[in-house]
Amino acid sequence: MLVAVIADGIAMLFMPNSSIMTEKLARRGLRVHQDYEADALTQATVGETMEKEAPVILATMKVGELADRVARHDPAIGRHAGMLIVDDSGKLVGIITRGDMVRAIDKDPSGAMTVQEAGSTHLVVTYADELVSEAAHKLLRFDIGRLPVVERGDDRKIVGYLGRAAILAARLRRFQDEHVLEPGWLPVFSRSTE
């Protein structure tokens, strides 16, 4: 047993960033955490993480009006970089970002273009029962910053909004949950004997 402890100590001395088990992976440039931690984003669903009140605007709104609302710091849309575009029945028809708005005003300084014309109608969506890791993968693959959360049976029925900030908040919540120290059973046992 002493030889095993000494061998482990020497291995830790010469390989501070890896163990005997992970050394081959480290030499290939892959970093394996010492704690072998689970990915927090594979433990949370989009439904747990999303904003339930999605920022929506009507498709007929003019880009100039939207720009005015953003400039006035309208709380309904001010904190989002993208807004979901809905038709008169409240169904999802597109998304417009602040970048889309700037490009639309660049093309038409009068701001007469509708948000539906200025925004994107080819949407990437996510579902409330998907894992946050799957939604994050979509953000990376399509190089976008937000996803409409829709009902699985109806891709036009909005149930929420998922942005990068919500994904990071989910990661932070899981990180805090993992690192909260619980008192354990010894203090409880010692109090009950007093």
Contact map, one row per residue, 1 for C-alpha under 8 A:
11111000000000000000000000000000000000000000000000000000000000000000000000000000000000000000000000000000000000000000000000000000000000000000000000000000000000000000000000000000000000000000000000
11111100000000000000000000000000000000000000000000000000000000000000000000000000000000000000000000000000000000000000000000000000000000000000000000000000000000000000000000000000000000000000000000
11111110000000000000000000000000000000000000000000000000000000000000000000000000000000000000000000000000000000000000000000000000000000000000000000000000000000000000000000000000000000000000000000
11111111000000000000000000000000000000000000000000000000000000000000000000000000000000000000000000000000000000000000000000000000000000000000000000000000000000000000000000000000000000000000000000
11111111100000000000000000000000000000000000000000000000000000000000000000000000000000000000000000000000000000000000000000000000000000000000000000000000000000000000000000000000000000000000000000
01111111110000000000000000000000000000000000000000000000000000000000000000000000000000000000000000000000000000000000000000000000000000000000000000000000000000000000000000000000000000000000000000
00111111111000000000000000000000000000000000000000000000000000000000000000000000000000000000000000000000000000000000000000000000000000000000000000000000000000000000000000000000000000000000000000
00011111111100000000000000000000000000000000000000000000000000000000000000000000000000000000000000000000000000000000000000000000000000000000000000000000000000000000000000000000000000000000000000
00001111111110000000000000000000000000000000000000000000000000000000000000000000000000000000000000000000000000000000000000000000000000000000000000000000000000000000000000000000000000000000000000
00000111111111000000000000000000000000000000000000000000000000000000000000000000000000000000000000000000000000000000000000000000000000000000000000000000000000000000000000000000000000000000000000
00000011111111110011000000000000000000000000000000000000000000000000000000000000000000000000000000000000000000000000000000000000000000000000000000000000000000000000000000000000000000000000000000
00000001111111110110000000000000000000000000000000000000000000000000000000000000000000000000000000000000000000000000000000000000000000000000000000000000000000000000000000000000000000000000000000
00000000111111110000000000000000000000000000000000000000000000000000000000000000000000000000000000000000000000000000000000000000000000000000000000000000000000000000000000000000000000000000000000
00000000011111110000000000000000000000000000000000000000000000000000000000000000000000000000000000000000000000000000000000000000000000000000000000000000000000000000000000000000000000000000000000
00000000001111111110001000000000000000000000000000000000000000000000000000000000000000000000000000000000000000000000000000000000000000000000000000000000000000000000000000000000000000000000000000
00000000001111111110000000000000000000000000000000000000000000000000000000000000000000000000000000000000000000000000000000000000000000000000000000000000000000000000000000000000000000000000000000
00000000000000111110000000000000000000000000000000000000000000000000000000000000000000000000000000000000000000000000000000000000000000000000000000000000000000000000000000000000000000000000000000
00000000000100111111111001000001010000000000000000000000000000000000000000000000000000000000000000000000000000000000000000000000000000000000000000000000000000000000000000000000000000000000000000
00000000001100111111111000000000010000000000000000000000000000000000000000000000000000000000000000000000000000000000000000000000000000000000000000000000000000000000000000000000000000000000000000
00000000001000000111111000000000000000000000000000000000000000000000000000000000000000000000000000000000000000000000000000000000000000000000000000000000000000000000000000000000000000000000000000
00000000000000000111111100000000000000000000000000000000000000000000000000000000000000000000000000000000000000000000000000000000000000000000000000000000000000000000000000000000000000000000000000
00000000000000000111111111000001000000000000000000000000000000000000000000000000000000000000000000000000000000000000000000000000000000000000000000000000000000000000000000000000000000000000000000
00000000000000100111111111100000000000000000000000000000000000000000000000000000000000000000000000000000000000000000000000000000000000000000000000000000000000000000000000000000000000000000000000
00000000000000000000111111110000000000000000000000000000000000000000000000000000000000000000000000000000000000000000000000000000000000000000000000000000000000000000000000000000000000000000000000
00000000000000000000011111111111000000000000000000000000000000000000000000000000000000000000000000000000000000000000000000000000000000000000000000000000000000000000000000000000000000000000000000
00000000000000000100011111111111000000000000000000000000000000000000000000000000000000000000000000000000000000000000000000000000000000000000000000000000000000000000000000000000000000000000000000
00000000000000000000001111111100000000000000000000000000000000000000000000000000000000000000000000000000000000000000000000000000000000000000000000000000000000000000000000000000000000000000000000
00000000000000000000000111111100000000000000000000000000000000000000000000000000000000000000000000000000000000000000000000000000000000000000000000000000000000000000000000000000000000000000000000
00000000000000000000000011111110000000000000000000000000000000000000000000000000000000000000000000000000000000000000000000000000000000000000000000000000000000000000000000000000000000000000000000
00000000000000000000000011111111000000000000000000000000000000000000000000000000000000000000000000000000000000000000000000000000000000000000000000000000000000000000000000000000000000000000000000
00000000000000000000000011001111100000000000000000000000000000000000000000000000000000000000000000000000000000000000000000000000000000000000000000000000000000000000000000000000000000000000000000
00000000000000000100010011000111110100000000000000000000000000000000000000000000000000000000000000000000000000000000000000000000000000000000000000000000000000000000000000000000000000000000000000
00000000000000000000000000000011111110000000000000000000000000000000000000000000000000000000000000000000000000000000000000000000000000000000000000000000000000000000000000000000000000000000000000
00000000000000000110000000000001111110000000000000000000000000000000000000000000000000000000000000000000000000000000000000000000000000000000000000000000000000000000000000000000000000000000000000
00000000000000000000000000000000111110000000000000000000000000000000000000000000000000000000000000000000000000000000000000000000000000000000000000000000000000000000000000000000000000000000000000
00000000000000000000000000000001111111000000000000000000000000000000000000000000000000000000000000000000000000000000000000000000000000000000000000000000000000000000000000000000000000000000000000
00000000000000000000000000000000111111100000000000000000000000000000000000000000000000000000000000000000000000000000000000000000000000000000000000000000000000000000000000000000000000000000000000
00000000000000000000000000000000000111110100000000000000000000000000000000000000000000000000000000000000000000000000000000000000000000000000000000000000000000000000000000000000000000000000000000
00000000000000000000000000000000000011111110000000000000000000000000000000000000000000000000000000000000000000000000000000000000000000000000000000000000000000000000000000000000000000000000000000
00000000000000000000000000000000000001111111000000000000000000000000000000000000000000000000000000000000000000000000000000000000000000000000000000000000000000000000000001100110000000000000000000
00000000000000000000000000000000000000111111100000000000000000000000000000000000000000000000000000000000000000000000000000000000001110000000000000000000000000000000001001100000000000000000000000
00000000000000000000000000000000000001111111100000000000000000000000000000000000000000000000000000000000000000000000000000000000001110000000000000000000000000000000000000000000000000000000000000
00000000000000000000000000000000000000111111100000000000000000000000000000000000000000000000000000000000000000000000000000000000001100000000000000000000000000000000000000000000000000000000000000
00000000000000000000000000000000000000011111110110000000000000000000000000000000000000000000000000000000000000000000000000000000001100000000000000000000000000000000000001000000000000000000000000
00000000000000000000000000000000000000001111111110000000000000000000000000000000000000000000000000000000000000000000000000000001111100000000000000000000000000000000000000000000000000000000000000
00000000000000000000000000000000000000000001111111000000000000000000000000000000000000000000000000000000000000000000000000000111111100100000000000001000000000000100000000000000000000000000000000
00000000000000000000000000000000000000000000111111000000000000000000000000000000000000000000000000000000000000000000000000000011110000000000000000000000000000000000000000000000000000000000000000
00000000000000000000000000000000000000000001111111000000000000000000000000000000000000000000000000000000000000000000000000000001000000000000000000000000000000000000000000000000000000000000000000
00000000000000000000000000000000000000000001111111100000000000000000000000000000000000000000000000000000000000000000000000000000000100000000000000000000000000000100011011000000000000000000000000
00000000000000000000000000000000000000000000011111110000000000000000000000000000000000000000000000000000000000000000000000000001000000000000000000001000000000011110010000000000000000000000000000
00000000000000000000000000000000000000000000000011111100000000000000000000000000000000000000000000000000000000000000000000000000000000000000000000000000000000011100010000000000000000000000000000
00000000000000000000000000000000000000000000000001111100000000000000000000000000000000000000000000000000000000000000000000000000000000000000000000000000000000111000000000000000000000000000000000
00000000000000000000000000000000000000000000000000111110000000000000000000000000000000000000000000000000000000000000000000000000000000000000000000000000000000111000000000000000000000000000000000
00000000000000000000000000000000000000000000000000111111000000000000000000000000001100000000000000000000000000000000000000000000000000000000000000000000000001111000000000000000000000000000000000
00000000000000000000000000000000000000000000000000001111100000000000000000011001011100000000000000000000000000000000000000000000000000000000000000000000000000001000000000000000000000000000000000
00000000000000000000000000000000000000000000000000000111110000000000000000000000001111000000000000000000000000000000000000000000000000000000000000000000000000000000000000000000000000000000000000
00000000000000000000000000000000000000000000000000000011111010000000000000000000001111000000000000000000000000000000000000000000000000000000000000000000000000000000000000000000000000000000000000
00000000000000000000000000000000000000000000000000000001111110000000000000000000000011110000000000000000000000000010000000000000000000000000000000000000000000000000000000000000000000000000000000
00000000000000000000000000000000000000000000000000000000111110000000000000000000000011110000100000000000000000000111000000000000000000000000000000000000000000000000000000000000000000000000000000
00000000000000000000000000000000000000000000000000000000011111000000000000000000000000100000000000000000000000000111000000000000000000000000000000000000000000000000000000000000000000000000000000
00000000000000000000000000000000000000000000000000000000111111101100000000000000000000000000000000000000000000000110000000000000000000000000000000000000000000000000000000000000000000000000000000
00000000000000000000000000000000000000000000000000000000000111111100000000000000000000000000000000000000000000111110000000000000000000000000000000000000000000000000000000000000000000000000000000
00000000000000000000000000000000000000000000000000000000000011111110000000000000000000000000000000001001100000111110010000000000000000000000000000000000000000000000000000000000000000000000000000
00000000000000000000000000000000000000000000000000000000000001111111000000000000000000000000000000000000100001111000000000000000000000000000000000000000000000000000000000000000000000000000000000
00000000000000000000000000000000000000000000000000000000000011111111100000000000000000000000000000000000000000100000000000000000000000000000000000000000000000000000000000000000000000000000000000
00000000000000000000000000000000000000000000000000000000000011111111110000000000000000000000000000000000000000000000000000000000000000000000000000000000000000000000000000000000000000000000000000
00000000000000000000000000000000000000000000000000000000000000111111111000000000000000000000000000001000000000000000000000000000000000000000000000000000000000000000000000000000000000000000000000
00000000000000000000000000000000000000000000000000000000000000011111111100000000000000000000000000000000000000000000000000000000000000000000000000000000000000000000000000000000000000000000000000
00000000000000000000000000000000000000000000000000000000000000001111111111001100000000000000000000000000000000000000000000000000000000000000000000000000000000000000000000000000000000000000000000
00000000000000000000000000000000000000000000000000000000000000000111111111001100000000000000000000000000000000000000000000000000000000000000000000000000000000000000000000000000000000000000000000
00000000000000000000000000000000000000000000000000000000000000000011111111000000000000000000000000000000000000000000000000000000000000000000000000000000000000000000000000000000000000000000000000
00000000000000000000000000000000000000000000000000000000000000000001111111000000000000000000000000000000000000000000000000000000000000000000000000000000000000000000000000000000000000000000000000
00000000000000000000000000000000000000000000000000000000000000000000111111101100000000000000000000000000000000000000000000000000000000000000000000000000000000000000000000000000000000000000000000
00000000000000000000000000000000000000000000000000000000000000000000111111111100000000000000000000000000000000000000000000000000000000000000000000000000000000000000000000000000000000000000000000
00000000000000000000000000000000000000000000000000000000000000000000000011111110000000000000000000000000000000000000000000000000000000000000000000000000000000000000000000000000000000000000000000
00000000000000000000000000000000000000000000000000000010000000000000000001111110000000000000000000000000000000000000000000000000000000000000000000000000000000000000000000000000000000000000000000
00000000000000000000000000000000000000000000000000000010000000000000110011111111001000000000000000000000000000000000000000000000000000000000000000000000000000000000000000000000000000000000000000
00000000000000000000000000000000000000000000000000000000000000000000110011111111100000000000000000000000000000000000000000000000000000000000000000000000000000000000000000000000000000000000000000
00000000000000000000000000000000000000000000000000000000000000000000000000111111100000000000000000000000000000000000000000000000000000000000000000000000000000000000000000000000000000000000000000
00000000000000000000000000000000000000000000000000000010000000000000000000001111111000000000000000000000000000000000000000000000000000000000000000000000000000000000000000000000000000000000000000
00000000000000000000000000000000000000000000000000000000000000000000000000000111111000000000000011000000000000000000000000000000000000000000000000000000000000000000000000000000000000000000000000
00000000000000000000000000000000000000000000000000000010000000000000000000000001111100000000001111000000000000000000000000000000000000000000000001000000000000000000000000000000000000000000000000
00000000000000000000000000000000000000000000000000000111100000000000000000001001111110000000001110000000000000000000000000000000000000000000000000000000000000000000000000000000000000000000000000
00000000000000000000000000000000000000000000000000000111100000000000000000000000011111000001111100000000000000000000000000000000000000000000000000010000000000000000000000000000000000000000000000
00000000000000000000000000000000000000000000000000000001111000000000000000000000001111100001111100000000000000000011000000000000000000000000000000000000000000000000000000000000000000000000000000
00000000000000000000000000000000000000000000000000000001111000000000000000000000000111111111110000000000000000000000000000000000000000000000000000000000000000000000000000000000000000000000000000
00000000000000000000000000000000000000000000000000000000011100000000000000000000000011111111100000000000000000000000000000000000000000000000000000000000000000000000000000000000000000000000000000
00000000000000000000000000000000000000000000000000000000011000000000000000000000000001111110000000000000000000000000000000000000000000000000000000000000000000000000000000000000000000000000000000
00000000000000000000000000000000000000000000000000000000000000000000000000000000000001111110000000000000000000000000000000000000000000000000000000000000000000000000000000000000000000000000000000
00000000000000000000000000000000000000000000000000000000000000000000000000000000000001111111000000000000000000000000000000000000000000000000000000000000000010000000000000000000000000000000000000
00000000000000000000000000000000000000000000000000000000000000000000000000000000000001111111100000000000000000000000000000000000000000000000000000000000000111000000000000000000000000000000000000
00000000000000000000000000000000000000000000000000000000000000000000000000000000000111100111110000000000000000000000000000000000000000000000000000000000001111000000000000000000000000000000000000
00000000000000000000000000000000000000000000000000000000001000000000000000000000000111100011111000000000000000000001000010000000000000000000000000000000000100000000000000000000000000000000000000
00000000000000000000000000000000000000000000000000000000000000000000000000000000000111000001111100000000000000000001001111100000000000000000000000000000000000000000000000000000000000000000000000
00000000000000000000000000000000000000000000000000000000000000000000000000000000011110000000111110000000000000000001001110100000000000000000000000000000000000000000000000000000000000000000000000
00000000000000000000000000000000000000000000000000000000000000000000000000000000011110000000011111011000000000000011011100000000000000000000000000000000000000000000000000000000000000000000000000
00000000000000000000000000000000000000000000000000000000000000000000000000000000111000000000001111111000000000000000001000000000000000000000000000000000000000000000000000000000000000000000000000
00000000000000000000000000000000000000000000000000000000000000000000000000000000110000000000000111111100000000000000000000000000000000000000000000000000000000000000000000000000000000000000000000
00000000000000000000000000000000000000000000000000000000000000000000000000000000000000000000000011111110000000000000000000000000000000000000000000000000000000000000000000000000000000000000000000
00000000000000000000000000000000000000000000000000000000000000000000000000000000000000000000000111111111000000000000011000000000000000000000000000000000000000000000000000000000000000000000000000
00000000000000000000000000000000000000000000000000000000000000100010000000000000000000000000000111111111100000000010011000000000000000000000000000000000000000000000000000000000000000000000000000
00000000000000000000000000000000000000000000000000000000000000000000000000000000000000000000000001111111110000000000000000000000000000000000000000000000000000000000000000000000000000000000000000
00000000000000000000000000000000000000000000000000000000000000000000000000000000000000000000000000111111111000000000010000000000000000000000000000000000000000000000000000000000000000000000000000
00000000000000000000000000000000000000000000000000000000000000100000000000000000000000000000000000011111111110101000010000000000000000000000000000000000000000000000000000000000000000000000000000
00000000000000000000000000000000000000000000000000000000000000110000000000000000000000000000000000001111111111100000000000000000000000000000000000000000000000000000000000000000000000000000000000
00000000000000000000000000000000000000000000000000000000000000000000000000000000000000000000000000000111111110000000000000000000000000000000000000000000000000000000000000000000000000000000000000
00000000000000000000000000000000000000000000000000000000000000000000000000000000000000000000000000000011111110000000000000000000000000000000000000000000000000000000000000000000000000000000000000
00000000000000000000000000000000000000000000000000000000000000000000000000000000000000000000000000000001111111111000000000000000000000000000000000000000000000000000000000000000000000000000000000
00000000000000000000000000000000000000000000000000000000000000000000000000000000000000000000000000000001111111100000000000000000000000000000000000000000000000000000000000000000000000000000000000
00000000000000000000000000000000000000000000000000000000000000010000000000000000000000000000000000000000100111110000000000000000000000000000000000000000000000000000000000000000000000000000000000
00000000000000000000000000000000000000000000000000000000000001111000000000000000000000000000000000000001100111111000000000000000000000000000000000000000000000000000000000000000000000000000000000
00000000000000000000000000000000000000000000000000000000000001110000000000000000000000000000000000000000000101111100000000000000000000000000000000000000000000000000000000000000000000000000000000
00000000000000000000000000000000000000000000000000000000000001110000000000000000000000000000000000000001000100111110110000000000000000000000000000000000000000000000000000000000000000000000000000
00000000000000000000000000000000000000000000000000000000001111100000000000000000000000000000000000000000000000011111110000000000000000000000000000000000000000000000000000000000000000000000000000
00000000000000000000000000000000000000000000000000000000011111100000000000000000000010000000000100001000000000001111111000000000000000000000000000000000000000000000000000000000000000000000000000
00000000000000000000000000000000000000000000000000000000001100000000000000000000000010000000111100000000000000000111111110000000000000000000000000000000000000000000000000000000000000000000000000
00000000000000000000000000000000000000000000000000000000000000000000000000000000000000000000000000000000000000001111111100000000000000000000000000000000000000000000000000000000000000000000000000
00000000000000000000000000000000000000000000000000000000000000100000000000000000000000000000000100011011000000001111111100000000000000000000000000000000000000000000000000000000000000000000000000
00000000000000000000000000000000000000000000000000000000000000000000000000000000000000000000011110011000000000000011111110000000000000000000000000000000000000000000000000000000000000000000000000
00000000000000000000000000000000000000000000000000000000000000000000000000000000000000000000011100000000000000000001111111100000000000000000000000000000000000000000000000000000000000000000000000
00000000000000000000000000000000000000000000000000000000000000000000000000000000000000000000111000000000000000000001001111100000000000000000000000000000000000000000000000000000000000000000000000
00000000000000000000000000000000000000000000000000000000000000000000000000000000000000000000010000000000000000000000000111110000000000000000000000000000000000000000000000000000000000000000000000
00000000000000000000000000000000000000000000000000000000000000000000000000000000000000000000011000000000000000000000000111111000000000000000000000000000000000000000000000000000000000000000000000
00000000000000000000000000000000000000000000000000000000000000000000000000000000000000000000000000000000000000000000000001111100000000000100000000110000000000000000000000000000000000000000000000
00000000000000000000000000000000000000000000000000000000000000000000000000000000000000000000000000000000000000000000000000111110000000000000000000111100001000000000000000000000000000000000000000
00000000000000000000000000000000000000000000010000000000000000000000000000000000000000000000000000000000000000000000000000011111010000100000000000111100000000000000000000000000000000000000000000
00000000000000000000000000000000000000000000011000000000000000000000000000000000000000000000000000000000000000000000000000001111110000000000000000001111000000000000000000000000000000000000000000
00000000000000000000000000000000000000000000111101000000000000000000000000000000000000000000000000000000000000000000000000000111110000000000000000001110000000100000000000000000000000000000000000
00000000000000000000000000000000000000000000111000000000000000000000000000000000000000000000000000000000000000000000000000000011111000000000000000000000000000000000000000000000000000000000000000
00000000000000000000000000000000000000000000111000000000000000000000000000000000000000000000000000000000000000000000000000000111111101100000000000000000000000000000000000000000000000000000000000
00000000000000000000000000000000000000001111110000000000000000000000000000000000000000000000000000000000000000000000000000000000111111100000000000000000000000000000000000000000000000000000000000
00000000000000000000000000000000000000001111110010000000000000000000000000000000000000000000000000000000000000000000000000000000011111110000000000000000000000000000001000000000000000000000000000
00000000000000000000000000000000000000001100000000000000000000000000000000000000000000000000000000000000000000000000000000000000001111111000000000000000000000000000000000000000000000000000000000
00000000000000000000000000000000000000000000000000000000000000000000000000000000000000000000000000000000000000000000000000000000011111111100000000000000000000000000000000000000000000000000000000
00000000000000000000000000000000000000000000010000000000000000000000000000000000000000000000000000000000000000000000000000000100011111111110000000100000000000000000000000000000000000000000000000
00000000000000000000000000000000000000000000000000000000000000000000000000000000000000000000000000000000000000000000000000000000000111111111000000000000000000000000001000000000000000000000000000
00000000000000000000000000000000000000000000000000000000000000000000000000000000000000000000000000000000000000000000000000000000000011111111100000000000000000000000000000000000000000000000000000
00000000000000000000000000000000000000000000000000000000000000000000000000000000000000000000000000000000000000000000000000010000000001111111111000000000000000000000000000000000000000000000000000
00000000000000000000000000000000000000000000000000000000000000000000000000000000000000000000000000000000000000000000000000000000000000111111111111100000000000000000000000000000000000000000000000
00000000000000000000000000000000000000000000000000000000000000000000000000000000000000000000000000000000000000000000000000000000000000011111111100000000000000000000000000000000000000000000000000
00000000000000000000000000000000000000000000000000000000000000000000000000000000000000000000000000000000000000000000000000000000000000001111111000000000000000000000000000000000000000000000000000
00000000000000000000000000000000000000000000000000000000000000000000000000000000000000000000000000000000000000000000000000000000000000000111111100000000000000000000000000000000000000000000000000
00000000000000000000000000000000000000000000000000000000000000000000000000000000000000000000000000000000000000000000000000000000000000000111111110000000000000000000000000000000000000000000000000
00000000000000000000000000000000000000000000000000000000000000000000000000000000000000000000000000000000000000000000000000000000000000000011011111100000000000000000000000000000000000000000000000
00000000000000000000000000000000000000000000000000000000000000000000000000000000000000000000000000000000000000000000000000000000000000000010001111100000000000000011000000000000000000000000000000
00000000000000000000000000000000000000000000000000000000000000000000000000000000010000000000000000000000000000000000000000000000000000000010000111110000000000001111000000000000000000000000000000
00000000000000000000000000000000000000000000000000000000000000000000000000000000000000000000000000000000000000000000000000011100000000100010000111111000000000001110000000000000000000000000000000
00000000000000000000000000000000000000000000000000000000000000000000000000000000000100000000000000000000000000000000000000011100000000000000000001111100000001111100000000000000000000000000000000
00000000000000000000000000000000000000000000010001000000000000000000000000000000000000000000000000000000000000000000000000001111000000000000000000111110000001111100000000000000000000000000000000
00000000000000000000000000000000000000000000000000000000000000000000000000000000000000000000000000000000000000000000000000001111000000000000000000011111011111110000000000000000000000000000000000
00000000000000000000000000000000000000000000000000000000000000000000000000000000000000000000000000000000000000000000000000000011000000000000000000001111111111100000000000000000000000000000000000
00000000000000000000000000000000000000000000000000000000000000000000000000000000000000000000000000000000000000000000000000000010000000000000000000000111111000000000000000000000000000000000000000
00000000000000000000000000000000000000000000000000000000000000000000000000000000000000000000000000000000000000000000000000000000000000000000000000000011111000000000000000000000000000000000000000
00000000000000000000000000000000000000000000000000000000000000000000000000000000000000000000000000000000000000000000000000000000000000000000000000000111111110000000000000000000000000000000000000
00000000000000000000000000000000000000000000000000000000000000000000000000000000000000000001000000000000000000000000000000001000000000000000000000000111111111000000000000000000000000000000000000
00000000000000000000000000000000000000000000000000000000000000000000000000000000000000000011100000000000000000000000000000000000000000000000000000000110011111000000000000000000000000000000000000
00000000000000000000000000000000000000000000000000000000000000000000000000000000000000000111000000000000000000000000000000000000000000000000000000000110011111100000000000000000000000000000000000
00000000000000000000000000000000000000000000000000000100000000000000000000000000000000000011000000000000000000000000000000000000000000000000000000011110001111110000000000000000000000000000000000
00000000000000000000000000000000000000000000000000011100000000000000000000000000000000000000000000000000000000000000000000000001000000000000000000011110000011111000000000000000000000000000000000
00000000000000000000000000000000000000000000000001111100000000000000000000000000000000000000000000000000000000000000000000000000000000000000000000011100000001111100000000000000000000000000000000
00000000000000000000000000000000000000000000000001111110000000000000000000000000000000000000000000000000000000000000000000000000000000000000000001111000000000111110000000000000000000000000000000
00000000000000000000000000000000000000000000010011100000000000000000000000000000000000000000000000000000000000000000000000000000000000000000000001111000000000011111011000000000000000000000000000
00000000000000000000000000000000000000000000000001000000000000000000000000000000000000000000000000000000000000000000000000000000000000000000000011100000000000001111111000000000000000000000000000
00000000000000000000000000000000000000000000000000000000000000000000000000000000000000000000000000000000000000000000000000000000000000000000000011000000000000000111111100000000000000000000000000
00000000000000000000000000000000000000000000000000000000000000000000000000000000000000000000000000000000000000000000000000000000000000000000000000000000000000000011111110000000000000000000000000
00000000000000000000000000000000000000000000000011100000000000000000000000000000000000000000000000000000000000000000000000000000000000000000000000000000000000000111111111000000000000000000000000
00000000000000000000000000000000000000001000000010000000000000000000000000000000000000000000000000000000000000000000000000000000000100010000000000000000000000000111111111100000000000000000000000
00000000000000000000000000000000000000000000000000000000000000000000000000000000000000000000000000000000000000000000000000000000000000000000000000000000000000000001111111110000000000000000000000
00000000000000000000000000000000000000000000000010000000000000000000000000000000000000000000000000000000000000000000000000000000000000000000000000000000000000000000111111111000000000000000000000
00000000000000000000000000000000000000011001000010000000000000000000000000000000000000000000000000000000000000000000000000000000000000000000000000000000000000000000011111111100000000000000000000
00000000000000000000000000000000000000011000000000000000000000000000000000000000000000000000000000000000000000000000000000000000000000000000000000000000000000000000001111111110000000000000000000
00000000000000000000000000000000000000000000000000000000000000000000000000000000000000000000000000000000000000000000000000000000000000000000000000000000000000000000000111111111000000000000000000
00000000000000000000000000000000000000000000000000000000000000000000000000000000000000000000000000000000000000000000000000000000000000000000000000000000000000000000000011111111100000000000000000
00000000000000000000000000000000000000010000000000000000000000000000000000000000000000000000000000000000000000000000000000000000000000000000000000000000000000000000000001111111110000000000000000
00000000000000000000000000000000000000010000000000000000000000000000000000000000000000000000000000000000000000000000000000000000000000000000000000000000000000000000000000111111111000000000000000
00000000000000000000000000000000000000000000000000000000000000000000000000000000000000000000000000000000000000000000000000000000000000000000000000000000000000000000000000011111111100000000000000
00000000000000000000000000000000000000000000000000000000000000000000000000000000000000000000000000000000000000000000000000000000000000000000000000000000000000000000000000001111111100000000000000
00000000000000000000000000000000000000000000000000000000000000000000000000000000000000000000000000000000000000000000000000000000000000000000000000000000000000000000000000000111111100000000000000
00000000000000000000000000000000000000000000000000000000000000000000000000000000000000000000000000000000000000000000000000000000000000000000000000000000000000000000000000000011111110000000000000
00000000000000000000000000000000000000000000000000000000000000000000000000000000000000000000000000000000000000000000000000000000000000000000000000000000000000000000000000000001111111000000000000
00000000000000000000000000000000000000000000000000000000000000000000000000000000000000000000000000000000000000000000000000000000000000000000000000000000000000000000000000000000001111100000000000
00000000000000000000000000000000000000000000000000000000000000000000000000000000000000000000000000000000000000000000000000000000000000000000000000000000000000000000000000000000000111110000000000
00000000000000000000000000000000000000000000000000000000000000000000000000000000000000000000000000000000000000000000000000000000000000000000000000000000000000000000000000000000000011111110000000
00000000000000000000000000000000000000000000000000000000000000000000000000000000000000000000000000000000000000000000000000000000000000000000000000000000000000000000000000000000000001111111000000
00000000000000000000000000000000000000000000000000000000000000000000000000000000000000000000000000000000000000000000000000000000000000000000000000000000000000000000000000000000000000111111100000
00000000000000000000000000000000000000000000000000000000000000000000000000000000000000000000000000000000000000000000000000000000000000000000000000000000000000000000000000000000000000111111110000
00000000000000000000000000000000000000000000000000000000000000000000000000000000000000000000000000000000000000000000000000000000000000000000000000000000000000000000000000000000000000111111111000
00000000000000000000000000000000000000000000000000000000000000000000000000000000000000000000000000000000000000000000000000000000000000000000000000000000000000000000000000000000000000011111111100
00000000000000000000000000000000000000000000000000000000000000000000000000000000000000000000000000000000000000000000000000000000000000000000000000000000000000000000000000000000000000001111111110
00000000000000000000000000000000000000000000000000000000000000000000000000000000000000000000000000000000000000000000000000000000000000000000000000000000000000000000000000000000000000000111111111
00000000000000000000000000000000000000000000000000000000000000000000000000000000000000000000000000000000000000000000000000000000000000000000000000000000000000000000000000000000000000000011111111
00000000000000000000000000000000000000000000000000000000000000000000000000000000000000000000000000000000000000000000000000000000000000000000000000000000000000000000000000000000000000000001111111
00000000000000000000000000000000000000000000000000000000000000000000000000000000000000000000000000000000000000000000000000000000000000000000000000000000000000000000000000000000000000000000111111
00000000000000000000000000000000000000000000000000000000000000000000000000000000000000000000000000000000000000000000000000000000000000000000000000000000000000000000000000000000000000000000011111
